[in-house]
Amino acid sequence: MSKVTFDYSGAHVLVTGGTSGIGAATAAAYRDAGADVTITGTRGGAGDYDADLSGYRYLQMDIEKGESIDAVAAALPRLDILINNAGMALPSLGLDEYEPEIFERAVNMLLVGAFRMARRSRDLLAASTLEGGASVIGIASMSSYFGIPIVPGYGSAKTGLLGLTRALAAEWGKLGIRVNAVAAGLTESKMTAGTFAQDAWTAPTLARTPAGRLGTPEDIAQPILFLTSPGAGWITGQTLPIDGGYTVSG
């Protein structure tokens, strides 16, 4: 069976944190579908990354700093689709999210930062003429549904993202903006590399996953493109688990 394809010719897409992992796969999928794609990263320029980012417009952004988010939004002449992907689980940097300052940093990065990026993009999105409406997509997680002890801050923020998705969908529907989220299962990325290397983490997840494998960034990217397409034009305020069936398996 051939791969599903989308036509995003003429669409303007922003993928925050688009230099690796789910963000990079999503940016590439939109680019390959004809979209004009802007990505953000923390480094000074696209040439500072090992990956080839020549097919995108690159903007430096620190999702933890409001003024940096504002500057990215101000640099966009048009916007049809926002993929709120930037951020990470801070234990991947060796930090303890049970420390109040680290917990607060996680919530600021993953929930407040996502809200601010969406809020600063609202007027651009409202001016979109994209068929099916403009879209905001949040990247949620299995920690939006389950308590994962090592990431209390990350999990709290990703749980809050579900509520934010519902609230913005209800408020911005009148502006022609749809707001949805995807809840990614255990997916291979730079952030999860340490987890993938440990059978103690991956084996229980695999045992509970009906699809029989862990996720790839491309597994997440393709459903995102569907959710922002005209075919999903009557879907808003929803969170789609993409997890190989993990959440429905006992």
Steps between C-alpha positions, in 0.01 A plus 500: 500500500639840406565758767225754564592836352383853573512820298595800713614720213482864603451424869723669758600274788697564820650202682661600827789278600518378142866399489470143629262223600126542452545865405749421224285220357193724502683790337632266230154359434352847450794605283463191284128578468583841354465726803715802583648381831666700776672316784644621827797381699715623785824543304608815321442380146402203284866432422566423866321166467630175352168447320438661160249777570537678167139433401360718779498850634677485835431724799679480833264465796521413867157363598574586864520875425191699418684768309660237277158351417362846428789574263433184298131581468583854392734367230226303326322679213240222469402187688249223427621220727685509833660181635579565867780246537788675682612372838637193674487288813759658725628170649654443155736783601569338837261733686257397775143616437419440869702811576243783500707727276546222243131406520409863435743514209338194341149644526615837368671337203237247401170661595548875545735514202252311281219731607704813436605380154138425411373828645760707315412316178122541532453801275716353224307174519167683496599663171567161338295390200618138522231254397367332812616788718823597668637256758697482821637157592642428844733207571365317802627173645412176677587700812185701422307191612728302733722590791862449395701552820821636346327796329253671736550840338494373142195285576314784667568729207399238243179433696429872506548512124185291456297758691662784307410327173133482599486859624666652195285291266185627669617862496662517156251301296321825418826623347529200268783346703494132591705383799591135550779295655671167450610289797818326393591162640860398559661640186864493397669840528807666646303553823405132531832351379597401853164332554521308172840369604361335817294182476372568850307795355410376154410136572192573717377757249544258210323225693194722540502641144270307262684632193811319626750783455598840632437820308697698246472874444336430163224308680403826668552733204253340260197520735591864571476576128158336495375704796591828329352394165153578359412136566509580871316829462232402754748382765599743773573486871611135478811312605595200287715233669763366258648215697461166324200427722682539831220698664232240423699192598490348846 
